[in-house]
């Protein structure tokens, strides 16, 4: 017979003394790293393939938005370099290329419009936390679900309305009205539908997690 293994007594004492701590770890979602079926601290039934597919889809959306957000963050560094260059050229060499000056505020479009989906991904968007933090987990999930649905609807409306806005700039070959400015203004406008598309996708991932959490509570 093989040698019987016993769990050491200190192990059970650690579990007994740290039940609250371990419960907090599960509730915050860290356990999802080890159990893909866990959603916000609730382990879903592995026999339900639809739940597993939904969790997998939400995770892939989160990873994609993280990748896009980290890539967009480098634009901030580029913007700082351009602003510093403009300051040096203007005050040391008495020159100020219009193209560089316009590029400064052109770069604000991807930073803001693409960055808002990254902010939603990490819950850095503006909300009334003084009330939200005091709500029960079930109520916060309901609020998050409603907010995600409204975000998707508004994003789809803005995407539809912005297509003509982008196409108009493309069809007339709109560029800067200032001499030496940047051409192809439609590229700048195209960040509007792109940014809200990413926002809608991230809101969809949030809605999936809220629905799964509410199902687990039910």
C-alpha positions in Angstrom: 0.0 0.0 0.0 1.1 3.5 -0.7 2.1 5.8 2.0 -0.9 7.8 3.3 -0.5 11.5 3.2 -2.0 13.8 5.9 -2.6 17.5 5.6 -0.7 19.3 8.4 -2.7 20.8 11.2 -1.4 24.3 10.6 -3.0 24.2 7.2 -6.5 23.8 8.6 -5.7 26.4 11.3 -4.8 28.9 8.5 -8.1 28.2 6.7 -10.1 28.6 9.9 -8.4 31.9 10.9 -8.5 33.4 7.4 -12.0 32.5 6.1 -12.9 36.1 5.7 -9.7 36.9 3.8 -10.2 34.0 1.5 -13.8 35.0 1.0 -12.7 38.5 0.0 -10.2 37.1 -2.5 -12.9 35.0 -4.1 -15.3 37.9 -4.2 -12.9 40.2 -5.9 -12.5 37.9 -8.8 -8.9 36.8 -8.4 -9.9 33.2 -8.3 -10.9 33.6 -12.0 -7.2 33.2 -12.8 -7.4 29.6 -11.6 -11.0 28.7 -12.4 -12.3 30.0 -15.8 -15.8 29.2 -14.7 -15.7 31.7 -11.9 -17.5 35.0 -12.5 -17.1 37.7 -9.8 -16.4 35.1 -7.2 -19.2 32.7 -8.3 -18.2 29.4 -9.9 -20.6 28.6 -12.7 -21.7 25.2 -13.5 -19.1 23.6 -15.8 -21.9 21.5 -17.4 -23.4 24.7 -18.9 -21.5 25.3 -22.1 -23.3 28.6 -22.8 -22.0 30.1 -19.5 -18.5 29.0 -20.4 -18.7 30.5 -23.8 -20.0 33.7 -22.5 -17.2 34.0 -19.9 -14.7 33.2 -22.6 -16.1 35.8 -24.9 -16.1 38.5 -22.2 -12.5 37.6 -21.3 -11.4 37.8 -24.9 -13.0 41.2 -25.2 -11.3 42.4 -22.0 -7.9 41.2 -23.3 -8.4 42.9 -26.6 -9.4 46.2 -25.0 -6.4 46.0 -22.8 -4.2 45.5 -25.8 -5.7 48.4 -27.6 -5.5 50.6 -24.5 -1.9 49.9 -23.9 -1.1 50.7 -27.6 -3.0 53.9 -27.4 -1.1 54.9 -24.3 2.0 55.3 -26.4 0.3 58.1 -28.3 0.5 60.2 -25.1 4.3 59.9 -25.1 4.3 60.9 -28.8 2.1 63.9 -28.0 4.5 65.0 -25.3 7.4 64.8 -27.7 5.6 66.8 -30.3 4.6 69.5 -27.8 8.2 69.7 -26.6 9.4 70.0 -30.2 6.9 72.8 -30.9 8.0 74.7 -27.9 11.7 74.4 -28.8 11.1 75.4 -32.4 8.9 78.4 -31.5 11.0 79.9 -28.7 14.5 79.0 -29.8 14.3 79.1 -33.6 11.3 81.4 -34.0 9.5 78.9 -36.3 6.2 77.0 -35.8 5.2 74.5 -38.4 1.4 74.5 -38.7 1.3 70.7 -39.3 3.0 70.0 -36.0 0.6 72.3 -34.1 -2.4 70.6 -35.6 -1.0 67.2 -34.9 -1.0 68.0 -31.2 -4.8 68.3 -31.1 -5.3 65.6 -33.8 -3.7 63.1 -31.4 -6.3 63.9 -28.7 -8.9 62.1 -30.8 -7.4 58.6 -30.5 -6.4 59.2 -26.9 -9.9 60.2 -25.8 -12.1 58.2 -28.2 -10.2 54.9 -27.9 -9.1 55.5 -24.4 -12.7 55.6 -23.1 -13.3 51.9 -23.8 -10.1 51.2 -21.8 -11.4 53.4 -18.9 -14.7 51.5 -19.0 -12.8 48.2 -18.9 -11.0 49.2 -15.6 -14.0 51.1 -14.1 -12.2 54.4 -14.3 -15.2 56.2 -15.8 -17.0 58.9 -13.9 -19.8 57.7 -11.6 -21.3 58.6 -8.3 -19.3 56.3 -6.1 -20.6 57.8 -2.9 -23.9 55.9 -3.6 -22.6 53.1 -5.8 -20.1 51.7 -3.2 -22.8 51.4 -0.6 -25.1 49.3 -2.8 -25.4 45.5 -2.5 -23.6 43.3 -5.0 -26.9 42.4 -6.7 -28.0 46.0 -7.0 -24.6 47.1 -8.4 -24.9 44.3 -10.9 -28.3 45.5 -12.0 -27.0 49.1 -12.3 -24.0 47.9 -14.3 -26.3 45.9 -16.6 -28.6 48.8 -17.2 -25.6 51.1 -17.8 -24.1 48.7 -20.3 -27.3 48.4 -22.2 -27.7 52.2 -22.4 -24.0 52.5 -23.4 -24.4 50.0 -26.3 -27.6 51.8 -27.5 -26.0 55.3 -27.4 -22.8 54.0 -29.1 -24.7 52.4 -31.9 -26.6 55.6 -32.5 -23.4 57.7 -32.6 -21.7 55.2 -34.9 -24.6 55.4 -37.3 -24.7 59.2 -37.3 -20.9 59.6 -37.6 -20.6 57.5 -40.8 -22.0 60.3 -42.9 -19.8 62.8 -41.0 -16.7 60.7 -42.0 -17.8 60.0 -45.5 -18.5 63.7 -46.2 -15.0 64.6 -45.2 -13.6 61.8 -47.4 -15.8 62.7 -50.5 -14.8 66.4 -50.5 -11.2 65.7 -49.6 -11.5 67.9 -46.5 -8.2 69.1 -45.1 -6.9 71.8 -42.9 -8.1 75.3 -43.8 -4.7 76.8 -42.7 -1.7 76.9 -45.0 0.7 74.1 -44.3 -1.9 72.2 -42.2 -2.7 68.5 -42.3 -4.7 66.9 -45.1 -7.1 63.9 -45.0 -9.4 65.2 -42.2 -11.6 62.1 -42.6 -8.9 60.1 -40.8 -9.4 62.2 -37.8 -13.1 61.9 -37.9 -13.0 58.1 -38.3 -11.9 57.8 -34.7 -15.5 58.7 -33.7 -17.2 55.5 -35.0 -14.1 53.4 -34.1 -14.0 54.7 -30.6 -17.7 54.1 -29.9 -17.5 50.7 -31.5 -14.8 49.7 -29.0 -16.9 51.3 -26.2 -20.0 49.2 -27.3 -17.9 46.0 -27.4 -16.6 46.6 -23.9 -20.0 47.5 -22.6 -21.2 44.2 -24.1 -18.6 42.3 -22.1 -19.7 44.1 -18.9 -23.3 43.2 -19.6 -22.3 39.5 -20.0 -20.6 39.5 -16.6 -23.6 41.3 -15.0 -26.1 38.8 -16.4 -24.0 35.8 -15.3 -23.6 37.3 -11.8 -27.4 37.9 -11.5 -28.1 34.3 -12.7 -25.7 33.0 -10.0 -27.5 35.1 -7.4 -30.9 33.8 -8.6 
